[in-house]
Amino acid sequence: MSSAQMHPNRRGSAIPASATLTISARARRMTDDGLDVINLGVGQPDFPTAPHIVEAAKRALDGGAHGYTPTAGTLALREAVAAELSASAGSDYDPSTVFVANGAKQCLHNLMQVLVDPGDEVILPAPYWVSYVPMVNLAGGEVKVVPTHIADGFKLTPEKLRETLTPRSRVLVLNSPSNPTGAAYTKDDLRALEDVVLAHPRLAVLSDEIYRKLTYDGFEHVSFARLSPEAASRTLVVDGLSKAYAMTGWRIGYAAGPPEVIAAAIRYQDHTTSCASAASQAAAIAALTGPQDPVATMRAAFTRRRAAMLERFDAIEGVAVHPPQGAFYAFCDLRGLGPLGEDDGAFCERLLEEALVAAVPGFAFGAPGHMRISFACSMSRLLTAMDRLASFIAAAT
Ligand SMILES: Cc1ncc(COP(=O)(O)O)c(C=O)c1O
């Protein structure tokens, strides 16, 4: 078939490639070509899923879990999610306020589809995770980016939020801890935003908490939903098993919030993908209700790597790094490097070609002049990558 005859429509043509997936694919091709590339572009833990979780999936398959489940997920999994969220988010969730999907990504997409009308504004603090913008565009919404800076700890302030809101504002996306910055909102930070949110009756908070169990230096994650019953009634909490339980390939995410919105998201899913995999759902129950020490072990490893990485950054002049309170990324401001750091795309291109280190340029997160590196790789590879980064900068400046 001649490809000249068939084109995607305008919507299809406008969907950008994911910068993070593109970098990882390129790093993988270079590795396949025999190059010793260290991939710090990755967004997944370098740990296997814990054996008791894998066993639960095997048992489910041996026991005949081969068919569809309810679209929203099995009752057992929704009960496990509701119980866990009620304990940690501090609000009362029951299974009817929860749905399960193929990853937090699908939850976020479904929710954008059922919350945002064409022309509605979605408030997005930058730096932001790469997929929010296409999700908003696919829902016909308009993205209103609010830049945040290293000096504010990359957090949205109530003043900035107040200035940004208009009668068309429909959704505020809060991602704490954040991908890409690792910034996390304290209870006081959230309380300061709460008054502004509650003063806008149309505004929903889409609270992406997928890194909430991976925090450092004793940082205690708080959900916006936990602030008050009013805040809970405006909040859609999104989380998933991918990061905290090293289960990216199992594709299980969940969301909880006001029942009418959740019911609409389930109807949307009824007609798009139906349920998540039955065996993965069984594994997710084991993850949420079983021993939590694999999460603690992984967090401890990330804590050590984070400390070592920050120490190395101290010795690199011209690169400012925000110490992440959560997630497994460091977001670096390259602009202190002069001309070398101004074009983050070119910087990352050269870093990959000349130093064999893959990192994601800040423009992908709405923050040109920056770069994201992931510390989801072994300590020895991370330290080698930091040596390569330091030598590359020393030679190039
Ligand atoms: C901030 C954020 N939200 C959501 C997701 C989606 O995760 P998943 O679909 O694997 O649950 C990711 C994955 O990188 C993420 O970083």
The ligand as a Gaussian input file, in Angstrom:
#p B3LYP/6-31G(d) Opt

LIG

0 1
 C        3.986000      11.713000      36.953000
 C        3.571000      10.439000      36.306000
 N        2.270000      10.156000      36.252000
 C        1.830000       9.021000      35.677000
 C        2.705000       8.110000      35.126000
 C        2.148000       6.878000      34.466000
 O        2.468000       5.707000      35.111000
 P        1.779000       4.324000      34.774000
 O        0.868000       4.518000      33.603000
 O        2.887000       3.376000      34.485000
 O        1.002000       3.931000      35.995000
 C        4.080000       8.374000      35.148000
 C        5.042000       7.464000      34.503000
 O        6.137000       7.807000      34.147000
 C        4.520000       9.561000      35.775000
 O        5.828000       9.860000      35.865000

